[in-house]
Amino acid sequence: MISKHTIDRVFETARLEEVIGEFVQLKKSGSNFKGLSPFTKERTPSFMVSPVKQIWKDFSSGKGGNVISFLMEHEHYSYPEAIKWLAKKYNIDIEETEQTDEQKQQQNERESMFLVSNFAKEYFQEVLHNDERGKAIGLSYFKERGFREDTIKKFELGYCLDDWDAFTKEALDKGYQLKYLESTGLTINRENKTFDRFKGRVMFPIQSMSGRVLGFGGRILTSSKKVAKYVNSPESDIYQKSKVLYGIYHSKKEIAKKDNCYLVEGYTDVISFHQSGIENVVASSGTALTPDQIRIVNRLTKNITVLFDGDDAGIRASLRGIDLILEQGMNVKVVQFPDGEDPDSFAKSHSSSELEEFLQNEAKDFINFKVSLLLKDASNDPIKRAAVIREIVVSISKIPDRIQQEVYIKDCSRILDISEQVLYSELAQISSKKQRETSQKRPQNIPSFEGLKPIQIPQEKINQLSILEKEIIRILLVYGNEDIDFTEEVMETDDKGKEKLVKRRYKNLVSEEIYLHLHEDEIEFSNPIFQEIYAELIHQLNQSKQIDFKKLLNHSNPEVVNKVTSIVMDEEKYQLSNWESKNIYVSETVEILPKLVMDAVFNLRRVLISEKVGELMQGENPEIDLEIVKGYIELKKKLYQKLNRVV
């Protein structure tokens, strides 16, 4: 178990915006940061981070919390793993007590798979650097490929001995269970015989955005045609090839910083670029590009530069990936290397400055690139030329932004020497065809609605009490420590003995003012979560005369944490709309805070009185004390007057 001292140090040291910035591209928005949701598919930001409050809120999915909850949601860490990850990031020594056997057994399947994968990475590294065969075969191969020692260690490359079960035996000896070796794909078990999947291969660990080992890529070093050159870990609970980009862990910061991502095909392409000083690069690991992979990049930048080998045939097969990128509303450029070259070989045969200059000079807009590529085959054949034009317009139709579509139509018209009107007509036909296909996919056996009477859907009754309770909790969480001027009406006797109504001003904490009113009426919240939050806040107030909502973010009840985060971050939601740019300015709540507090208290009393009167008047009870009912009604009238509402 991790000590409380370590946990406290982690919370004190970790900067929320810094941690989340490693996974999501954040942009300043007033005193906060905003970005695209890492949990849903979206094109406009709904993800908000508050450095002052040290909490985050994703308005599209409803998730929110502190730095720990973000890592648990995004990286599927357990609580201790999130603490350890932050401790490592901020160089905090971890004080840990020994786990019991029972606690070890409670590790779930997924976490056990991560542990096995991390052990495998360390084992393959150990073999590469310290085993004689590992050095002679694996390390020699990497050095022959031109990789420096520091590069090999940076990417944690390794080697699996060319023995049937050397790794499996070592893992079992270290206490790792066979079922997890199998579920991660590291070990194959057939007819009660086990052997290593990656036997005799150099190893490339595939890591998540946070650096967790998800799987491996292994390259054979022999020239045998009977064996696949590259083998990847099979799909598992922790490794889904279509949702992973090789190199994202090492490249995420530079991608966000440079606001551009180079997309290559293989592991060695990524490694060679890093060695040449260009670190904003990831690989699709030899698979066709998927929407999930594109969304990973989209969190960090809107700009992708796709790097193709010199082989035209291979490029044509990969053009579909560009259309997928366009569908995500991203900007695409393309670089094609000379014949016989790929990113890996070109990076090794040129200096860093030459590589950077080549990438800048050769980057083409996807329209120009696609046209020049496809027209090579079309030459003067009008039928093929028409097909090329249609294919270009299909790509333009994928772009969600109408303005961008128009810009590309104009470029296409100029490059292909064809009228814009014809291109717009083709674009309209493609859009209509899409709509028809979408409608055809809908279920056909829908019954006719002719002659049916409209169904009366009962309207859900609005729970006014819950809304008002939430408002009081919101004021306590956000403004509880504000010391402001209140006014109250009191009867005073003048020198002549006459009573008159006067307004008295006094200063008080918002939290104390609310507490005094609710305590006087002995009010308890009907919503159990609000009651739990209120009790904790009042306990803080009584202990230290201050409210600290951040303490609730570590509450044992996750519903409390989620509710507090949602309420506190709702204050920042308006920043997502950037109202100031539209010359719309939101009033400072502090200016109207006294009225806000008293209105919340009076409205809560009003609704509670209405409910009480309703209970008393329900049914035909002859023993009802009408004087009590009249008293409640008179009290309600006074509340209406204080709220400036018509009775």
Buried (B, 14 or more C-beta within 10 A) or exposed (E): EBEEEBBEBBBEEBEBBBBBBBBBBBEEBEEBBBBBBBBBEBEEBBBBBBBEBBBBBBBBBEBBBBBBBBBBBBBBBBEBBBBBBBBEBBEBEBBEEEEEEEEEEEBEEBBBBBBBBBBBBEBBBBBBBEBEBBBEBBBEBBEEBBBEEEBBEBBBBBBBBBBBBBBBBBBBEEEBEEBBBBBBBBBBEEEEEBBBBBBBBBBBBBBBBBBBBBBBBBBBBEEEEEEEBBBBBBEBEBBEBEBBBBBBBBBBBBBBEBEBBBBBBBBBBBBBBBBBEBBBBBBBBBEEBBBBBBBBBBBBBBBBBBBBBBBBEEBBEBBEBBBBBBBBBBBBBBBBBEEEBBBBBBBBEBEEEEBBEBBEEBBBBBBBBBBEBBBEEBEEEEEBBEBBBEBBBEBBBBBEEEEBBBBBBEBBBEBBEBEEEEBBEBBEEBEEEEEEEEEEEEEEEEEEEEEEEEEEEEEEEEEBBBEBBBBBBBBBBBBBBBEBEBEEEEEEEEEEEEEEEEEEEEEBBBBBBBBEBBEEEEBEBBBEBBBBBBEBBBEBBEEEEEBEBBEBBBBEBEEBBBBBBBBBBBBBEEBBEEEEEEEEEEEEEEEEBBEBBBBBBBBBBBBBBBEBBEEBEEEEEEEEEEEEBEEBEEBBEEBBEBBEEEE
